[in-house]
Amino acid sequence: MCAVPKPWDLETNVQSVGHLVKPVDRSDLKAVLQSLKTPIKQILIVDDDPDVLHLFHQMMISFDPDLEVQTISNGYQALEYLHNTTPDLLLLASDLPGIDGWKIIETLQENEEVSIPPTVFISEYDPADQILASTYLFVALDKGFPINKLLTMSSKTQSFHYLFTNDLVEGLDKF
């Protein structure tokens, strides 16, 4: 058992259909669209970089000229838009000035009358590279735990404490 940092954990609590790491290319966006099980007619793209908004808009229209693509560069405007309209897909930058993407989702979750659309978070950071929030890892496997996996996981934390039961890892005292 280990904890995931709050923002990345939030991603699993919404209808997150993916996470894109900048720079995003055409194939990344196309893969997102193809992964969805429902038809997409309306997309909201939220990012504070006008070049990113323009590029994403152009790429989406190139996939389907009939797509209705709305772009917003401000988290507060996005929140207002999402209170009134539910697009089929939300591409949401996690780092926005004022109110970031995570806070937008938290605010929407507090309002039961608002539907949160399937969301793809966009950031400059890969969630897989984030340091684990917990300093503990509890392992309980009936056939042991390979030491190389443990050491890989421990390298992702700043400090790491081990708790093992039933001598699951033999030879750990050699390290």
C-alpha positions in Angstrom: 0.0 0.0 0.0 1.4 3.4 -0.9 -0.2 6.8 -1.4 -0.2 8.8 -4.6 0.3 12.6 -4.6 -3.1 14.4 -4.3 -3.4 15.9 -7.8 -2.5 12.7 -9.6 -4.8 10.8 -7.2 -7.6 13.2 -8.1 -7.2 12.1 -11.7 -8.5 8.7 -10.9 -11.6 10.1 -9.1 -13.0 11.7 -12.2 -13.8 10.3 -15.6 -10.2 10.7 -16.5 -9.6 9.1 -19.9 -5.9 9.9 -20.0 -3.1 12.2 -19.3 -1.1 14.0 -22.0 2.4 15.3 -21.3 3.5 18.4 -23.3 4.7 18.6 -25.9 1.6 16.8 -27.3 1.6 15.7 -30.9 -1.1 14.8 -33.4 -0.9 11.1 -32.7 -1.4 11.6 -28.9 -4.6 13.5 -29.5 -5.8 11.0 -32.1 -5.2 8.2 -29.7 -7.3 9.9 -27.0 -10.2 10.4 -29.4 -9.9 6.8 -30.6 -9.9 5.5 -27.0 -13.3 6.9 -26.2 -16.3 4.7 -26.5 -18.8 7.4 -27.2 -19.0 9.7 -30.2 -17.4 13.1 -29.7 -19.1 16.2 -31.1 -18.1 18.9 -28.7 -14.7 19.4 -27.1 -13.5 22.0 -24.6 -9.8 22.7 -24.5 -8.5 24.7 -21.5 -4.9 26.0 -21.4 -3.3 29.3 -20.7 -1.0 29.1 -23.6 -2.6 30.6 -26.7 -0.3 28.6 -29.0 -1.3 25.3 -27.4 -5.0 26.3 -27.7 -4.5 27.1 -31.4 -2.5 24.0 -32.1 -4.9 21.7 -30.3 -7.9 23.3 -32.0 -6.3 22.9 -35.5 -5.4 19.2 -34.8 -8.9 18.4 -33.5 -10.6 20.0 -36.6 -8.2 18.1 -38.8 -9.5 14.8 -37.3 -13.1 15.8 -37.9 -14.2 19.2 -39.4 -17.6 18.8 -37.8 -16.3 18.9 -34.3 -17.4 21.8 -32.2 -14.2 22.9 -30.5 -14.3 25.6 -27.8 -11.0 27.0 -26.3 -10.7 28.8 -23.0 -7.5 30.2 -21.6 -8.6 30.9 -18.0 -9.6 28.5 -15.3 -12.4 30.7 -14.0 -13.9 31.1 -17.4 -13.6 27.3 -17.9 -15.4 26.7 -14.6 -18.2 29.0 -15.6 -18.5 27.4 -19.0 -18.6 23.9 -17.4 -21.4 24.9 -15.0 -23.6 25.7 -18.0 -22.4 23.2 -20.7 -21.1 19.6 -20.6 -18.9 18.9 -23.6 -18.3 15.4 -24.7 -14.6 15.7 -23.9 -12.5 18.1 -21.7 -8.8 18.6 -22.4 -7.7 20.4 -19.2 -4.3 21.8 -18.3 -3.4 21.0 -14.8 -1.3 24.1 -14.3 -3.4 27.2 -14.9 -3.0 30.6 -13.2 -5.6 31.6 -10.7 -7.5 28.4 -10.4 -5.8 25.3 -11.7 -7.2 22.3 -13.5 -7.3 20.2 -10.3 -9.3 22.9 -8.4 -11.7 23.1 -11.3 -12.5 19.4 -11.0 -12.8 19.6 -7.2 -15.2 22.5 -7.5 -17.3 20.7 -10.1 -17.4 17.6 -7.9 -18.9 19.7 -5.1 -21.9 20.6 -7.2 -24.2 17.6 -7.7 -26.1 19.4 -10.5 -23.0 19.6 -12.8 -21.8 16.7 -14.9 -18.1 16.3 -15.3 -17.2 15.3 -18.8 -14.6 12.7 -19.7 -11.4 14.5 -18.9 -7.8 14.4 -20.3 -5.4 16.2 -18.1 -2.5 18.1 -19.9 0.7 19.0 -18.1 4.4 19.2 -18.5 4.8 16.5 -15.9 4.4 12.8 -16.2 2.5 11.3 -13.3 4.7 8.2 -13.4 7.7 10.4 -12.5 6.1 11.9 -9.4 7.5 11.1 -6.0 5.2 8.9 -4.0 3.4 10.7 -1.2 3.9 7.9 1.3 7.1 7.0 3.0 5.9 3.5 3.6 5.3 0.5 1.3 3.6 -2.5 2.7 4.2 -5.7 0.8 2.2 -8.8 1.5 2.7 -11.5 -1.1 2.6 -15.2 -0.5 5.6 -16.0 -2.7 7.9 -13.1 -1.8 8.8 -9.9 -3.5 11.8 -9.5 -5.8 14.4 -7.2 -4.3 15.0 -5.4 -7.7 11.3 -4.3 -7.7 11.6 -3.0 -4.2 14.7 -1.1 -4.9 13.1 0.4 -8.0 10.2 1.6 -6.0 12.3 2.9 -3.2 14.3 5.1 -5.6 11.1 7.0 -6.3 10.8 8.3 -2.8 12.8 10.7 -0.8 13.0 8.5 2.3 11.7 5.0 2.5 10.8 2.7 5.4 10.3 -1.0 4.9 7.7 -3.1 6.8 7.7 -6.8 5.9 5.7 -9.7 7.3 6.6 -13.4 7.4 10.1 -12.7 6.0 8.8 -12.1 2.5 12.1 -10.6 1.4 15.1 -12.7 2.1 18.6 -11.2 2.0 17.4 -7.6 2.5 19.9 -7.2 5.4 22.7 -7.4 2.8 21.6 -4.0 1.3 
